[in-house]
Every structure is written in structure tokens, then in C-alpha cells.
């Protein structure tokens, strides 16, 4: 898996969410640099798990939809004598 590169806007939004979480749930103030470091750490250490789960979910959906498409194509067949 390649390195995850977030845009500046995405990073800023995630930093705000981490800071808000630390404040609301842990009653701790965390700086922007620390929040960004934490996001990077979780991305590197946990990102692959979420990525693989997303791929597995996509594969399952693709398989289900291809089977449905196969049935729809069979319904289009014309009877032959």
C-alpha cells in the first residue's frame, strides 16, 4: 500500500476533529502538531486494516452485483427450438 497523503484541507479538518475529541472525551488539550503526528501514526499503523476492509467490502459488492447482472442477462435470452 502506498503512503497516505492527505490534502492540507483534509489534514486541517482531521486535526480539528482529533483536538475536539481529546477535549470532549479525555479532557485534555492537544496541540495541532501533536494531533497531526497522531493522525500520521494511526494512518501508518491502522490504515492498512481499514484499506483492506474497504477492498473486501468492494469485492463483496462487486460479486453480488455481477451475479445480479448475470441473472438479468439470462432473463433476456430468447427461447430457441
N, C-alpha and C positions, 0 to 999 in steps of 0.2 A: 504494500500500500504506500502510495506517495505521501509526502508530508502535507499536512493540512495547512493551507494558507488562507486565512480569513481577511476580508477587506477591512479597512480602517473603521468603517461604519459598523460592520458586524462585531468587530472586537470591542468597540466602544459600547455597543448595546449589551454584549455579554459581560463586560466589566461592570456595567451598571447593575445588571441582574445579580452578579456574584456579591457585589458590595451590599445590595439591598437584602440579599439572603443572609449574609453574615450579620447584618444589623438586626434584622427581624427575628431570626431563628437562634442565633448564637450570642446576640447582644454584644458583638464585637465590631469595632471599626477596622476596616481593612482598606489599605490604600490601593490606588489604581494599579501601581506596579505589581504589588503582591497579587491582586486579583488577576491580572494578565498572566503572571507567572503560573498561577493555579490553573487557569484555563489551558495554558500550553501543556502543563503537566498532565491534566486529565485527557486532553486531546491525544497526546502521545501514548499514554498508558491505557486508556479505555476506548479511544476512538475506533480501534480495530474491531472491538467487540460489537459496537453499535453499527459499524460499517458492514460487518459480516452478517449481522441480523437483518439489516436492510436489504442486503443482497438475497438472503434466504427468503425473506418476505416477497421480494420482487419475483424471484424464481417461482415461488408457490403461486402467486397471482398469474404469472405468465402461463404456467402449466394449466391452471384452471381455465383461463380464457382460451387457450389453444384447444383444449378439449371441447369447450362450448362451440368454438368455431368449427371444429371437426363435425360435431352433430348438426350444426346449421348447414354445412356443405352437404352432408348426407341427405338432409331433407330436400335439397334442391335436385337430387338425382331423379331422372325420369325413368319410369318403368320400361323395360325392354322385353320383347317376346322372344 
